[in-house]
Amino acid sequence: MENKLLPTICYDLHSHSTASDGVLTPTELVHLAAKNGVDVLALTDHDSTHGHAEAAVAAAAVGIKFVPGIEISVSWRKRLIHVVGLGIDEQHVEMQVGLAHLCKLRQQRAEAIGAKFEKIGMPDVYAGACGLASGVVSRSHFAMYLVEQGVVRDVQQAFKKYLQKGKRCYVGCEWASLEDALAWIHGAGGQAVVAHPARYKMSRTLFREFLLDFKALGGAGLEVACSSHNFEEAQLMAGHAKALDLLASVGSDFHSPHSSWAKLGHVHALPEGCRPIWHDWK
């Protein structure tokens, strides 16, 4: 895939801070975005808006347009899907009630994961993961602790060996319904976007059924260009977006400056013919 950044204005509409499982504070994230040439940045922490106020202040100070966002964990036909909300009002009560419930589920899952590690002779993993988290503990915090202790080589290996579905320390969870997640985003005045859609292991038929459900509920777009999509996947997602009249979004899914695959602001251009999510933004 040709290695070029978005022309004229650089958008990065998917990033994470210490408000969820990122390693940079919201201020540090914004400063790195400015250094990397980002003009429009969305903070989309997992099931949390706690970093918005800090990020907005930092963005105003460095001249970056800040887009308040969220990444909501969704269960659709027993599959985990991530839906990004862009341009949301974090004060929306119904959304915050829903997010509080999801954070409670995350805490319960973290405790269950810790119990599984203890069962296989690793009793300190839960406490170690908690020590790395500023908010609710996620699987990424467990992975980071395992890397820190030298148990695994990197975060990806931690997931493949212990934390992904089917592995010894995986714990499933029933997240928000697609209907509820989109209702929260729309109630908060935002646009709903399917995050990194090529990651979901579905047949083409099942994926289209999901997109039809998403579209019927008022879903706005697909994350066509993102760090985890190769050229062919971006083209495929662009085709889905055009076929269903969905807007196209871009995002690095940045978590850490040490990541080799997701660099803040380094997002490939949208394929030709896509209508960008920001098309009607002021």
Backbone hydrogen bonds, N-H to C=O, Kabsch-Sander energy under -0.5 kcal/mol:
donor,donor_aa,acceptor,acceptor_aa,energy
4,K,2,E,-1.5
6,L,267,V,-0.8
9,I,7,P,-2.4
11,Y,9,I,-0.7
12,D,40,V,-2.6
13,L,250,V,-1.8
16,H,254,F,-1.9
18,T,24,L,-1.7
20,S,17,S,-2.0
22,G,17,S,-2.7
23,V,255,H,-2.5
29,L,25,T,-2.8
30,V,26,P,-2.2
31,H,27,T,-2.3
32,L,28,E,-2.2
33,A,29,L,-2.3
34,A,30,V,-2.4
35,K,31,H,-2.1
36,N,32,L,-2.1
37,G,34,A,-1.2
38,V,33,A,-2.8
39,D,10,C,-2.4
40,V,10,C,-2.2
41,L,65,K,-2.6
42,A,12,D,-2.3
43,L,67,V,-1.3
44,T,15,S,-2.6
44,T,42,A,-0.7
47,D,45,D,-0.5
47,D,71,E,-2.3
48,S,45,D,-0.9
52,H,49,T,-1.8
55,A,51,G,-2.3
56,A,52,H,-2.8
57,V,53,A,-1.8
58,A,54,E,-2.2
59,A,55,A,-2.7
60,A,56,A,-2.2
61,A,57,V,-1.6
62,V,58,A,-1.3
63,G,59,A,-1.1
64,I,59,A,-2.3
65,K,39,D,-2.7
66,F,64,I,-0.6
67,V,41,L,-3.0
69,G,43,L,-1.4
70,I,85,G,-1.6
71,E,45,D,-2.2
72,I,83,V,-3.1
74,V,81,I,-2.8
75,S,176,A,-2.9
76,W,74,V,-0.6
76,W,79,R,-2.6
79,R,76,W,-1.3
81,I,74,V,-3.0
81,I,79,R,-0.6
83,V,72,I,-2.2
83,V,81,I,-0.5
84,V,82,H,-0.5
84,V,193,V,-3.1
85,G,70,I,-2.7
86,L,191,Q,-2.4
87,G,68,P,-1.3
88,I,68,P,-1.9
89,D,188,A,-1.9
90,E,88,I,-0.8
92,H,89,D,-1.9
96,Q,92,H,-2.1
97,V,93,V,-2.4
98,G,94,E,-2.0
99,L,95,M,-2.8
100,A,96,Q,-2.2
101,H,97,V,-1.6
102,L,98,G,-2.0
103,C,99,L,-2.5
104,K,100,A,-1.8
105,L,101,H,-2.1
106,R,102,L,-2.3
107,Q,103,C,-2.0
108,Q,104,K,-2.2
109,R,105,L,-2.6
110,A,106,R,-2.5
111,E,107,Q,-2.1
112,A,108,Q,-1.9
113,I,109,R,-2.7
114,G,110,A,-2.6
115,A,111,E,-2.0
116,K,112,A,-1.7
117,F,113,I,-2.2
118,E,114,G,-2.3
119,K,115,A,-2.0
120,I,116,K,-1.2
121,G,118,E,-1.7
122,M,117,F,-2.6
125,V,122,M,-1.1
128,G,124,D,-2.2
129,A,125,V,-2.6
130,C,126,Y,-2.4
131,G,127,A,-1.9
132,L,128,G,-0.7
132,L,129,A,-0.9
133,A,129,A,-0.7
133,A,130,C,-0.9
141,H,138,S,-0.6
142,F,138,S,-1.3
143,A,139,R,-2.5
144,M,140,S,-2.8
145,Y,141,H,-2.1
146,L,142,F,-2.2
147,V,143,A,-2.1
148,E,144,M,-2.6
149,Q,145,Y,-2.1
150,G,147,V,-1.5
151,V,146,L,-2.2
152,V,146,L,-1.1
158,A,154,D,-1.8
159,F,155,V,-2.1
160,K,156,Q,-2.4
161,K,157,Q,-2.3
162,Y,158,A,-2.5
163,L,158,A,-1.4
164,Q,159,F,-2.6
167,K,164,Q,-2.4
168,R,161,K,-0.6
169,C,162,Y,-1.8
170,Y,167,K,-1.5
175,W,173,C,-0.9
176,A,73,S,-1.6
178,L,75,S,-0.5
181,A,177,S,-2.6
182,L,178,L,-2.3
183,A,179,E,-1.9
184,W,180,D,-2.5
185,I,181,A,-2.2
186,H,182,L,-2.7
187,G,183,A,-2.5
188,A,184,W,-1.8
189,G,186,H,-1.7
190,G,185,I,-2.9
191,Q,86,L,-2.2
193,V,84,V,-3.0
194,V,221,G,-2.3
195,A,82,H,-2.3
195,A,193,V,-0.6
199,R,196,H,-1.9
200,Y,197,P,-1.0
202,M,200,Y,-1.8
207,F,203,S,-2.8
208,R,204,R,-2.0
209,E,205,T,-1.9
210,F,206,L,-2.3
211,L,207,F,-2.5
212,L,208,R,-2.4
213,D,209,E,-2.1
214,F,210,F,-2.8
215,K,211,L,-2.9
216,A,212,L,-2.4
217,L,213,D,-1.5
218,G,215,K,-1.8
219,G,214,F,-2.8
220,A,192,A,-1.9
221,G,192,A,-2.0
222,L,247,L,-2.5
223,E,194,V,-2.2
224,V,222,L,-1.5
224,V,249,S,-1.1
225,A,249,S,-1.7
226,C,224,V,-0.7
227,S,251,G,-0.8
229,H,226,C,-1.7
234,A,230,N,-2.5
235,Q,231,F,-2.3
236,L,232,E,-2.3
237,M,233,E,-2.7
238,A,234,A,-2.2
239,G,235,Q,-2.0
240,H,236,L,-1.9
241,A,237,M,-2.5
242,K,238,A,-2.5
243,A,239,G,-2.4
244,L,240,H,-1.8
245,D,242,K,-0.8
246,L,241,A,-3.2
247,L,220,A,-2.9
248,A,275,R,-2.7
249,S,222,L,-3.1
251,G,225,A,-2.0
253,D,14,H,-1.9
254,F,14,H,-1.3
259,S,256,S,-1.5
266,H,263,K,-2.1
267,V,265,G,-1.5
269,A,4,K,-0.7
274,C,271,P,-1.4
277,I,248,A,-2.5
279,H,276,P,-2.0
281,W,278,W,-1.6
